[in-house]
Amino acid sequence: MKPPSPCVGVCSFRRPGPAGRHCIACSMTKAQRRLSKLAKKRDARVGFLALVVAQQAAMGRYAHWREAYAKRCRKRGVPVPEVVEGGAEGTPRT
């Protein structure tokens, strides 16, 4: 099963960042959100999630996103991707 989009349903592009205005919930820009919809295969989605997780780590203040995204995955019956569970480095959180 492919993981859902990194979007968690807030979509408020008010946070300034390195690529323009970022969403306060997931860190994506409007351009990245459009690109996320083009990622149809599982590997492409997981790769895009890795980009979002790395971007969140660089920008900071996105710790709330992991739980919101995990809840979205559980609701859809999809396992939470390892890149989200383990963080940007791919190691499990403690």
Disulfide bonds with the S-S distance in Angstrom:
none
